[in-house]
Amino acid sequence: MKGMSPTKSGVLFLILVLSSIGASLLLSFLAAWRGSFEIPVNIGILLSQGLIVMTSLIFAICVKASARETLRFRPVKFSTILLTLLYVMCLEPLIMTLNAFTMLFTDNTAVEIANGFTEANFSLSYMIFIIAIVGPFCEEFVFRGIIFSGLRQSGRILAAIIIQGIMFGFMHLNVNQMAYAVAIGIAFGFLSEVTGSIWPGFAGHFMINCSSTVLTWIVSRNGELLSAADDVTKETLVMAVMSYAIISVFFTGIAIVLLNVIAGNEPGGKLRLSRIMHPVIHHEVASDGMVYEVKKPHAVTIPAVLGLLLCAAMMCLDLINR
C-alpha cells in the first residue's frame, strides 16, 4: 500500500531512534579514540536535526507518500497564529511544572544546551536561529507532519495525537526534556489536527524555545542571577512544582477553550475537532448489497513500541550515568 500508515510511522520512528542511538555511540567511540574529541554544540544540533529530517524524507519518498497529506504545509490565517501564541502561553505553567518536577532527580538539559552556546560566545541571534527556528521546524516537520500523517490513517485520531506526542518526547532520550516534550507534542498534535497544518505548531514551538533561550542567555550574563540559579534547592523545586501545578490546572483549561476557538477559526476545523473524539469508521457495500465496516489498522504498532522501549532504556542509562 502506497503512502504512510500507522505501521510505517512506527517503522520510521524505530529507524530514527536507532540512527540517533547509533550516532551517539559513534561519537562516544570517537571521543574515546581521539581523547579530547568533541563536536561543538551548534554542529551537534544541526547534524541531529538534519539526520531526522533527511531520514524521514527518504522514507516518505520510498513509501510514495502524498506530499500534501504527509507534509501538512497548508497555510493558516494570521489570526490562528496569534491564537496559537495565546494557547502556548496558557500551556507554559504545565510545561514549567513538568520541568521543575524532573529537575528533582535530573539536570535541566535544555539549559545545558543553551549554556553550551553561551560558553562558545555565540550571539543571541545565532542561538535563536539554531534552537528556536531550525530545531522546531525539523521536529514539527517530522513528528506533526510525516509521522502523524501515518498514525492518522488508523482513523483513531485521539490515539494518533497521543502516540506521536509520546514518540516526540521519548525521542529526546533524556527524562527532563521527555516529560514536558510529551505534553508539548500532544498539544501541538491537537493543533496540527484542527488546523490541518504544521505551521501553528511551529509558531508555538518557536515561542517556547525562543523564550527559554533568551532567558538562559540573560541569566548567563548576570552573575547574581546565575548564582541564584545554581543555588536552587530541592525544597525550592518542590514548592515550585506545587505552585505551578495549581496554576497550570486553570491555564490548561483556558488552553482547551482556545483550541476550540482555533478550530472555529480555520475552515473545517470544528469538524476535525469533533472527529478527534470519535474514531472514523468507513463502510463499503458488498456485491450482495450488504454494508460492512472496513477495518482500520491499529494506531499502536510493534515497531513503535520497540522504538519507545529503546528510548526508555537509553533514558534509564542517562539517569544512572548522572
PELINWO-V434325 format. One line per field, one symbol per residue. burial: 1 if it has 16 or more other C-alpha atoms within 10 Angstrom, else 0. A space follows every 10 residues. Layout:
BEGIN
burial->???
END
This chain:
BEGIN
burial->0011111111 1111111011 1000000000 0000000000 0100100110 1110111011 0000110011 1100010001 1011111111 1111111111 1111011111 1011101100 0000001101 1111111111 1111111111 1111111111 1111111111 1111111111 1111111111 1111111111 1111111111 0111011011 0000000000 0000001100 1001101100 1101110111 1111110011 0110110000 0000000000 0000001111 1011111101 1101100000 00
END
